[in-house]
Amino acid sequence: MANQATGLTRVIKAFGYSYKGLTAAWQHEAAFRQELVATVLAIILAIWLDVGAIARILLIGSVVLVMIVEMLNSAIEAIVDRIGTEHHELSGRAKDMGSAAVSLAIALALFVWVSVLWQYLV
């Protein structure tokens, strides 16, 4: 077994891998870029709104969750595409489930935002 990094070196390498993942998502996934722009705008709005701390955490957390699920979906798609480009029922099912997860995360974020805005602005 190869020497595994430990301690601070391991943490630094992990941040490097995370950065590579973020840049790969930015370069190769249009949905990630669109959702990132929407997330940044939503975070700015959540900070600007006159809501309580818990509401602000819910607003920001819900849109960040969309980004997390989008990246997991992109990872699933990349793995499936790596295995082969020919159509297979299981490959299609995996991609469809990943897409459904993103849709559910977006629906949750919309529900949170509408609920919080309704409570504070109406």
PyMOL commands that set and color helices and strands:
alter all, ss='L'
color gray80, all
select helices_A, chain A and resi 7-28+30-48+53-83+89-121
alter helices_A, ss='H'
color red, helices_A
deselect
rebuild
show_as cartoon
